[in-house]
Amino acid sequence: MASLSVTDVQPRAQSALAGSPISELRDLTVVDQDGILLISGVVSSFYHKQLAQEAIRSACREADLVNSIEVTAPAG
């Protein structure tokens, strides 16, 4: 069986976030950085940060992840 490269996995990871019912997750970015998927962007809670990571992990089990999502309190 041929192994997939991270460049094949990155579009699946981005798609997993794009299809999320949580709008904050749809605004996050996934890039291939030296063979590792790097998740970045801003969300309003650690819960959303974890949800994003797990959505990608479910879609791309074979990839290594680095979760660089920033958590900031919503304005107001």
C-alpha positions as CSV (number, residue, x, y, z in Angstrom):
1,M,0.0,0.0,0.0
2,A,1.4,3.4,-1.0
3,S,1.7,5.9,1.8
4,L,0.3,9.4,1.5
5,S,2.4,12.4,1.7
6,V,1.4,15.3,4.0
7,T,0.6,17.4,0.8
8,D,-2.1,14.8,0.1
9,V,-3.4,15.0,3.6
10,Q,-3.4,18.8,4.0
11,P,-6.5,19.4,1.8
12,R,-8.4,16.7,3.8
13,A,-7.5,18.5,7.0
14,Q,-8.6,21.9,5.7
15,S,-11.8,20.3,4.4
16,A,-12.5,18.9,7.8
17,L,-12.5,22.4,9.3
18,A,-14.4,23.9,6.4
19,G,-17.2,21.5,6.9
20,S,-17.5,22.2,10.7
21,P,-20.8,23.4,12.0
22,I,-18.7,25.8,14.3
23,S,-18.0,28.9,12.3
24,E,-14.8,29.7,14.2
25,L,-13.3,26.5,13.0
26,R,-14.0,27.3,9.4
27,D,-11.7,30.3,9.6
28,L,-8.7,28.3,10.7
29,T,-5.8,27.4,8.4
30,V,-3.9,24.2,8.0
31,V,-0.5,24.2,6.3
32,D,2.2,21.7,5.6
33,Q,5.4,22.8,7.5
34,D,8.2,20.4,6.9
35,G,6.0,17.3,6.8
36,I,3.8,18.3,9.8
37,L,0.3,19.8,9.7
38,L,0.3,23.2,11.4
39,I,-3.1,24.4,12.5
40,S,-3.3,28.2,13.1
41,G,-5.8,30.9,13.6
42,V,-7.9,32.4,16.5
43,V,-10.8,30.9,18.4
44,S,-12.7,32.1,21.5
45,S,-12.2,29.1,23.7
46,F,-9.9,26.2,24.5
47,Y,-12.8,23.9,23.8
48,H,-12.9,25.2,20.1
49,K,-9.1,24.8,19.9
50,Q,-9.5,21.1,21.0
51,L,-12.4,20.5,18.6
52,A,-10.4,21.8,15.7
53,Q,-7.5,19.5,16.5
54,E,-9.7,16.5,16.9
55,A,-11.6,17.2,13.7
56,I,-8.3,17.1,11.8
57,R,-7.0,14.1,13.8
58,S,-10.2,12.2,12.8
59,A,-9.8,13.0,9.1
60,C,-6.0,12.6,8.9
61,R,-4.9,9.9,11.4
62,E,-1.6,9.4,9.6
63,A,-0.4,13.0,10.0
64,D,1.6,14.6,12.8
65,L,-0.1,17.8,14.1
66,V,1.0,21.0,15.8
67,N,-1.9,23.0,17.2
68,S,-0.8,26.7,17.1
69,I,-4.4,28.0,17.4
70,E,-4.5,31.2,19.6
71,V,-7.4,31.5,22.1
72,T,-8.7,35.0,22.8
73,A,-11.7,36.1,24.7
74,P,-14.5,37.4,22.5
75,A,-14.8,41.2,22.3
76,G,-17.4,42.8,24.4
